């Protein structure tokens, strides 16, 4: 039985795709902030990216330890760079 893809507003969908592209944002952070599991993020990426872009993303994601909290080095607990969201 296939999981239903969530019906998300365009702005939220765009942010999820952006977070999925970021190498240092783990799938767990996407799930915590948007309630979308890794499996659903992959399905969303497959649906909204061109074929070649999706394949390149999957290849890159599979080789990144930073996309999976369990594979991260001990002590790395944040989902983004501390200076990423600086308020000016």
Secondary structure, DSSP 8 states (H G I E B T S, - for coil): ---------HHHHHHHHHHHHSTTS-HHHHHHHH---HHHHHHHHHHHS-HHHHHHHHHHHHT-GGGSGGGS-TT---SS-TTTT---
